[in-house]
Amino acid sequence: MTEPSFKRNADIVVIDPHSKTWQCRLCGESGWLLKMEDGGPTCMACADLDHLVYLPAGDTALTRRARQHSALSAVVVRFSRARRRYERQGVLVEEAALARAEVDCLADADARRAQRARAEERRQRLDRTFVLQFAAAILELFPRCPDDRAQAIAEHAGERGSGRVGRTAAGRSLDAGAVTAAVVASVRHHDTPYDKLLMQGADRGEARRQVTAAIDAVLAAWRE
């Protein structure tokens, strides 16, 4: 039996020999995994890998994190007769590293669930018909405003329960002043250093004065 030739990035490679009979070159015992060394097949105990636990392939994030946390790891391969090559089956990692990786992935899953819940809650607060009307009103006043930006401004301004301009009587009636106010607010926060000025301790009125010219330039470009 020869060692797989696809070894990469200095990985330790161990082989699942199927049900083939083999003996460790050092102790004469066998096992379900072996490591090919210069003198022949070596069992996991003699190769000092028997303290590692097996993690099957399939969960890329878990595998990556387990290997990152494990001081020692090995790639498990098996020969495919159909493809005539060795293929990865999983990895061997330290048990503590696997437990830590599982906690990390669980936290990520919780965060994704919370993010999806927030997104769904926000979608439910949006009045879709009004958002479309508000976005159309923006493009009527600012025809060169990017479509996706007009949509984002309309969604932000018209979110139910937000108290923003789109929820006011003027906003609901698509008053030009209210629509412009929503666009100005978006430009102020996203296209000028206004937020950074506030973080630096600038007075709100002074910060607004400093970004007025930048806002006017964006609005002028979107009107043309």
Buried (B, 14 or more C-beta within 10 A) or exposed (E): EEBBEEEEEEBBBBBBBEEEEBEBBBEEEBBBBBBBEEEEBBBBBBBEBEEBBBBEEEBEEBBBBBBEBBEBBBBBBBBEEEEEEBEBBBBBBBEEBBBBBBEBBEEEEEEEEEEEEEEEEEEEEBBEEBBEBBBEBBBEBBEEBEEEBBBBBBBBBBBEEEEBBBBBEBBBEBBEEBBBBBBBBBBBEEBBBBEEBBEEEBEEEEBBEBBEEBBEEBBEEBEE
